[in-house]
Amino acid sequence: MDLMTLATHILLFIALYTEIFLLLAFLEYKEKPTHALRAYPSVAIIVPCFNEETTVAKTLHSLLALVYPHNKVQIIAVNDGSTDQTLAVLQTFKDEPRITILDQKNAGKFNAMNAALAHTHADIVGCLDADSFVHPQALVRAITHLETRNADAITPAIMVSYPNTVLGCVQQAEYALSVFIRRAFDVTGSIFVTPGPFSLFRRSSVVSLGGWRHAHGTEDMDIAMRMQERGMRIINAPDVHVMTSAPRTLRSLLKQRTRWTYGGIMNFWDFRHMIGNRKHGTLGVIILPSVIISIFAALFFTAQFVFISIERLISLYVKIETVGFALHWPNIPELFFFNTSSITIMSVILVALVIALIYIGKSISRIRLHPMALPLYITLYPFIAPWWLGNAAVRALLRVQAPWR
């Protein structure tokens, strides 16, 4: 067995092991029933805005429609030095008593979050990106889970707003898979990202951590890692629904994912003492190493595919140059003939598991997948993802910050 074949077997085994581990953990978990809220804690939702003139009004309207005692909700919209009409749009809400508008020079999302944190004494603080929209029952459901399970933070189920394009369909399936993954991470105590679309925190927990930090443009991962580092509890609620505006062009998708991946790699480096550390349980021993290996595996399999493709093209060219071009009917394989190599079998099982996990995510979040979401995801995602993974890896090696947009 050559080195490349051995590496392929090892990486496929690790991928299968991780997926099966998460699936079994999910299936064995029995969720405790939630109880009705006896009292409603005060909540402040922070909406950091940078050049969001086309979406921020819809975002604020979705927050104003939340089913929750109005005197217990404060919405803090922070204009972070926008160069478009975002501030003008925000000013149209100045007479709404539940909305506070802050304006500052561009200093980054983490600074906008901290500025808003200083303007509230609410029991619970949360974030909603200015291109996302919440279900009317999202807040009361999130608070119910937070109080029932006595957690420090909670993450929602995030869905794509308008999956009516090829990229939208691909991302819808991807987000359905993420719903399952976050739920499985919750079961194993391993959530390491509190995403911008409607993650909620106990204010006391955030203050004890010193607020948000820049963290290579991924403050949502940094604060979750610091919470895990201190033994705080982060949970997930798949019935807390949030819609987000997914990138509509390949260029914007690559930029977004490059930034996410670059920030993730850099945060892994910052918290490298947690990787493989049994003190941090499943997160340290299984999840963090698996995520790092998955990045390497994706790049490895892409390089392998390119190498084999080039090798076959060269072989075809040599054959044509030698004996000329001749059209032959393709050989029809014998009935019941299958490639039974271990790599093929492991690959088929891996793809089947991914499809199953997507459908579980769809089921627990009650997402209605576009009919083309799964076929397009399976077909296109393996060719798109390596671009941002490779770009982010190179940037991380060279310490070159990924652009915001």
C-alpha positions in Angstrom: 0.0 0.0 0.0 1.5 3.3 -1.1 1.6 6.4 1.1 -1.3 8.2 -0.7 -3.6 5.2 -0.4 -2.7 4.8 3.3 -3.5 8.5 3.9 -6.8 8.2 2.0 -7.8 5.2 4.2 -6.9 7.1 7.4 -8.7 10.3 6.5 -11.8 8.4 5.3 -11.8 6.4 8.6 -11.6 9.6 10.7 -14.4 11.2 8.8 -16.6 8.1 9.2 -15.7 7.8 12.9 -16.6 11.4 13.6 -19.9 11.3 11.7 -21.0 8.0 13.3 -20.0 9.3 16.8 -22.1 12.4 16.4 -25.0 10.4 15.0 -25.0 7.9 17.9 -24.6 10.7 20.4 -27.6 12.5 18.8 -29.8 9.3 18.7 -29.0 8.4 22.4 -29.8 11.8 23.7 -33.1 12.2 25.4 -34.1 15.9 25.8 -35.7 17.0 29.0 -39.1 18.7 28.5 -39.0 22.5 28.8 -41.2 24.3 31.4 -43.2 27.4 31.0 -41.4 30.6 32.0 -42.3 31.8 35.5 -40.7 35.2 34.8 -39.4 36.9 31.7 -35.8 38.1 32.0 -34.9 41.3 30.4 -33.3 41.0 26.9 -31.2 43.3 24.8 -30.7 42.3 21.1 -27.7 44.0 19.5 -27.8 44.6 15.7 -24.4 45.7 14.5 -24.7 47.3 11.0 -22.1 48.0 8.3 -23.5 48.9 4.9 -26.8 47.0 5.4 -29.2 49.6 4.0 -31.2 47.0 2.0 -31.8 44.6 4.8 -31.6 46.3 8.2 -35.2 47.6 8.2 -36.6 44.1 7.7 -34.3 42.9 10.4 -35.6 45.4 12.9 -39.2 44.8 12.0 -38.7 41.1 12.7 -37.4 41.9 16.1 -40.3 44.3 16.8 -42.6 41.4 15.9 -41.2 39.1 18.6 -43.7 37.6 20.9 -42.3 38.7 24.2 -43.2 41.4 26.8 -42.4 44.7 25.2 -41.1 46.2 28.4 -38.6 43.4 28.7 -37.0 43.8 25.2 -34.4 46.4 24.2 -33.1 46.5 20.6 -29.7 48.3 20.2 -28.8 49.1 16.5 -25.2 50.1 16.1 -24.2 51.8 12.9 -20.5 50.9 12.6 -19.3 53.7 10.2 -21.5 52.7 7.3 -20.7 54.5 4.0 -24.2 53.9 2.5 -27.7 54.9 3.8 -27.7 52.5 6.7 -27.8 55.3 9.3 -30.6 57.0 7.5 -32.6 53.8 7.5 -32.0 53.4 11.2 -33.1 56.9 11.9 -36.6 56.0 10.6 -37.0 53.9 13.8 -35.9 56.7 16.2 -39.4 57.1 17.6 -39.8 53.4 18.4 -39.2 53.2 22.2 -37.8 49.7 22.1 -35.0 50.7 19.7 -31.8 52.5 20.7 -29.6 53.8 17.9 -25.9 54.2 18.3 -23.5 55.7 15.7 -19.8 55.2 15.8 -16.8 55.3 13.4 -16.0 52.0 11.8 -14.3 49.9 14.4 -15.4 46.4 13.7 -18.3 44.2 14.8 -16.7 43.3 18.1 -16.4 47.0 19.0 -20.0 47.6 18.0 -21.1 44.7 20.3 -19.1 46.1 23.2 -20.5 49.6 22.7 -24.0 48.2 22.9 -23.1 46.1 25.9 -22.2 49.2 27.8 -25.6 50.7 27.1 -27.6 47.9 28.7 -28.1 46.1 32.0 -30.4 43.4 30.6 -30.2 39.9 32.0 -29.7 38.4 28.5 -27.8 39.9 25.6 -27.9 38.7 22.1 -26.8 39.5 18.6 -28.7 39.5 15.3 -26.8 40.2 12.1 -28.4 43.0 10.1 -29.1 40.6 7.2 -31.0 38.1 9.3 -34.6 37.8 10.4 -36.2 36.0 13.3 -39.3 34.0 13.7 -41.9 35.7 16.0 -41.6 32.9 18.6 -37.8 32.7 18.4 -37.0 34.7 21.6 -39.5 33.1 23.9 -38.4 29.6 22.8 -34.7 30.5 23.2 -35.2 31.9 26.7 -37.3 28.9 27.7 -34.5 26.6 26.7 -31.9 28.8 28.3 -33.7 28.9 31.6 -34.8 25.2 31.6 -31.3 24.0 31.0 -29.6 26.7 33.0 -27.1 27.5 30.3 -24.8 30.5 29.7 -25.5 30.8 26.0 -27.8 29.4 23.3 -27.5 29.1 19.5 -30.5 28.8 17.0 -31.3 26.9 13.9 -30.2 29.1 11.0 -31.8 28.8 7.5 -31.3 30.3 4.1 -33.9 33.0 3.3 -34.4 32.6 -0.4 -32.9 29.3 -1.8 -34.1 30.0 -5.3 -30.7 30.0 -7.0 -28.1 27.3 -7.5 -25.9 28.7 -4.8 -28.9 29.2 -2.6 -29.9 25.6 -2.9 -26.3 24.5 -2.1 -26.3 26.6 1.0 -29.7 25.5 2.1 -28.5 21.9 2.2 -25.3 23.0 3.9 -27.3 24.9 6.6 -29.6 21.9 7.2 -26.4 19.8 7.8 -25.2 22.5 10.2 -28.5 22.3 12.1 -27.7 18.6 12.9 -24.1 19.3 13.6 -24.9 22.1 16.1 -27.4 19.8 17.8 -24.9 17.0 18.0 -22.3 19.4 19.4 -24.8 20.5 22.0 -25.4 16.8 23.1 -21.7 16.3 23.5 -21.0 19.7 25.1 -18.9 20.8 22.1 -20.4 23.9 20.6 -17.4 26.2 19.7 -19.2 28.9 17.6 -22.0 31.2 18.7 -23.1 32.6 15.3 -24.1 36.2 14.7 -27.7 35.3 13.8 -29.5 35.4 17.1 -27.1 33.7 19.6 -28.1 34.8 23.2 -25.9 35.0 26.3 -26.3 35.7 29.9 -24.9 39.2 30.3 -23.0 38.3 33.5 -21.2 35.6 31.5 -20.2 38.0 28.7 -19.0 40.6 31.2 -16.9 38.1 33.1 -15.1 37.3 29.9 -14.4 41.0 29.2 -16.8 41.2 26.3 -16.1 40.5 22.6 -12.7 40.6 21.0 -11.6 41.1 17.4 -10.4 37.5 17.1 -9.3 37.6 13.5 -12.8 38.7 12.4 -14.6 35.7 14.0 -15.5 37.1 17.4 -18.4 34.6 17.5 -16.0 31.7 17.6 -13.6 33.4 20.1 -16.2 34.1 22.7 -17.6 30.5 22.4 -14.1 29.1 22.8 -13.4 31.3 25.9 -16.7 30.1 27.4 -15.8 26.5 26.8 -12.3 27.2 28.2 -14.0 28.3 31.5 -16.4 25.5 31.6 -19.5 27.5 30.7 -22.4 25.8 29.1 -23.5 26.5 25.5 -26.7 24.8 24.1 -28.6 24.7 20.9 -32.3 24.9 20.2 -33.4 23.7 16.7 -36.9 25.2 17.2 -35.4 28.7 17.4 -35.7 29.7 13.8 -33.6 32.4 12.1 -33.5 33.2 8.4 -30.3 34.7 7.0 -29.5 36.2 3.6 -27.0 33.9 2.0 -24.4 35.1 -0.6 -26.0 35.2 -4.0 -22.8 35.2 -6.1 -19.8 32.8 -6.1 -17.4 35.6 -5.4 -19.3 36.8 -2.3 -19.7 33.2 -1.1 -15.9 32.6 -1.4 -15.1 35.8 0.4 -17.5 35.0 3.3 -16.2 31.5 3.7 -12.6 32.4 3.4 -13.1 34.9 6.2 -14.9 32.3 8.3 -12.2 29.6 7.7 -9.3 32.0 8.1 -10.7 33.2 11.5 -11.4 29.6 12.5 -7.8 28.5 11.7 -6.4 31.4 13.6 -8.6 30.8 16.6 -7.6 27.2 16.6 -4.0 28.4 16.9 -4.9 30.8 19.7 -6.7 28.0 21.6 -4.3 25.2 20.6 -3.9 24.3 24.3 -7.5 23.0 24.2 -6.8 20.6 21.2 -6.3 17.1 22.4 -6.8 18.2 26.1 -8.9 15.7 28.0 -9.8 18.5 30.4 -12.2 19.9 27.7 -13.9 16.5 27.1 -15.3 15.6 23.7 -14.6 19.1 22.4 -10.9 18.8 23.1 -10.4 15.2 22.3 -12.6 14.6 19.3 -14.3 17.6 17.8 -11.5 20.2 17.5 -9.0 17.6 16.2 -11.6 16.4 13.7 -12.3 19.9 12.4 -8.7 20.5 11.8 -8.2 17.2 10.1 -11.3 17.8 7.9 -9.7 21.0 6.5 -6.5 19.0 5.7 -8.6 16.1 4.3 -10.6 18.3 1.9 -7.4 19.8 0.5 -5.8 16.4 0.3 -8.7 14.8 -1.6 -8.9 17.8 -3.9 -5.1 17.6 -4.7 -5.5 13.9 -5.3 -8.4 14.4 -7.7 -6.5 17.0 -9.6 -3.4 14.8 -9.8 -5.3 11.8 -11.0 -7.3 13.9 -13.6 -4.1 15.4 -15.0 -2.5 11.9 -15.1 -5.4 10.5 -17.0 -5.5 13.4 -19.4 -1.8 12.9 -20.2 -2.3 9.2 -20.7 -5.2 9.9 -23.1 -3.1 12.5 -25.0 -0.2 10.0 -25.3 -2.6 7.3 -26.6 -4.1 9.6 -29.2 -0.7 10.7 -30.3 0.4 7.1 -30.6 -2.5 5.3 -32.2 -4.7 8.2 -33.3 -8.3 9.0 -32.3 -10.9 6.2 -32.6 -14.5 6.3 -31.4 -15.5 3.1 -29.7 -18.8 2.2 -28.0 -18.2 2.2 -24.3 -17.9 -1.2 -22.6 -21.1 -2.1 -20.8 -20.2 -3.4 -17.3 -21.5 -6.9 -16.5 -24.7 -7.1 -14.4 -24.1 -6.9 -10.6 -20.5 -5.7 -11.1 -19.4 -3.3 -8.4 -16.1 -1.8 -7.3 -15.6 -3.4 -4.0 -12.4 -1.6 -2.9 -12.4 -0.4 0.7 -11.9 3.2 -0.4 -15.0 3.0 -2.7 -17.1 1.4 0.1 -16.0 3.9 2.7 -16.7 6.8 0.3 -20.2 5.6 -0.5 -21.0 5.1 3.2 -19.6 8.6 3.9 -21.8 10.3 1.3 -24.8 8.3 2.5 -24.2 9.4 6.0 -24.0 13.1 4.9 -27.3 12.8 3.1 -28.9 11.2 6.2 -27.5 13.9 8.5 -28.9 16.6 6.2 -32.3 15.0 6.4 -32.1 14.8 10.2 -31.2 18.5 10.3 -34.2 19.2 8.0 -36.5 17.1 10.2 -35.5 18.6 13.6 -35.6 22.2 12.4 -38.7 21.6 10.1 -36.9 23.1 7.1 -38.5 22.5 3.7 -35.6 21.8 1.4 -35.7 22.9 -2.2 -36.1 19.8 -4.4 -32.7 20.6 -6.0 -30.9 21.4 -2.7 -29.5 18.0 -2.0 -28.4 17.0 -5.6 -26.7 20.4 -6.1 -25.0 20.2 -2.7 -23.6 16.7 -3.3 -22.6 17.7 -6.9 -21.1 21.2 -6.4 -20.0 21.6 -2.8 -16.9 19.3 -3.1 -15.7 21.5 -5.9 -16.4 24.9 -4.3 -15.3 24.4 -0.7 -11.6 23.6 -1.5 -11.3 27.1 -3.0 -12.0 28.9 0.3 -10.3 26.3 2.4 -7.1 26.6 0.4 -7.2 30.4 0.3 -7.8 30.6 4.0 -5.0 28.1 4.8 -2.5 30.1 2.7 -3.7 33.4 4.4 -3.3 31.8 7.8 0.3 30.7 7.0 1.2 34.1 5.7 -0.8 35.9 8.5 -2.8 37.9 5.9 -6.2 38.9 7.2 -9.1 37.8 5.0 -11.2 40.8 3.7 -14.7 41.4 5.3 -16.4 41.7 1.9 
